[in-house]
Amino acid sequence: MGNFFIDGTKNTPKITFDTDNHTMSISGRSMPENTRNFYIPIMNWVKQYSPEEGSNINIDIKFSYVNTSSIIALLSILKEFKNHQERKCTVSVKWHYEKYDDDMITIGEDISSLCELGFELIEYE
């Protein structure tokens, strides 16, 4: 399976997945006009992604803004990665948030408690 890339826009995040290094990055604003249409190809790609048993999968998420429907879609994507943990892969999520952005901290904490993956909140300025 090849790498995955979506270039970011004013309302959608940049998404990259490097299958050789098992790294995924999501960054920018997420408030697509049609959230389902935007996130379905990503979900389908993650469902087809099949890392070797024991792989370390690293996911970096750095939203400047994320709407509620995008949070729901992201949670579904992260739950798909949970299936890889059952195949003895290690999945680590780093949720980057701007210093003093209480909303992003709360969203990160909520997602962390729901997705059952290795989760780290990282502050930046």
QUITA-V236454 format. One line per field, one symbol per residue. phi: phi as a letter, one per 20 degrees, with the letter a starting at -180 (. if undefined). burial: b if it has 9 or more other C-alpha atoms within 8 Angstrom, else e. A space follows every 10 residues. Layout:
BEGIN
phi: ???
burial: ???
END
This chain:
BEGIN
phi: .efcbcffcg dcfeccceff dlccccboec bffcggffeg ffgffffefc ffgnfdddcd cbeebbefff ffffffffff fggfffemed dddddecfgm efffffffff fgfeeldfcc ececd
burial: eeebeeebee bbbbbbbbbe ebbbbbbbbb bbeebeebbe ebbebbeeee beeebbbbbb bbbbebeeeb bebebbbbbb bbebbeebbb bbbbbbbbee eeebbeebbe bbeebebebe beeee
END
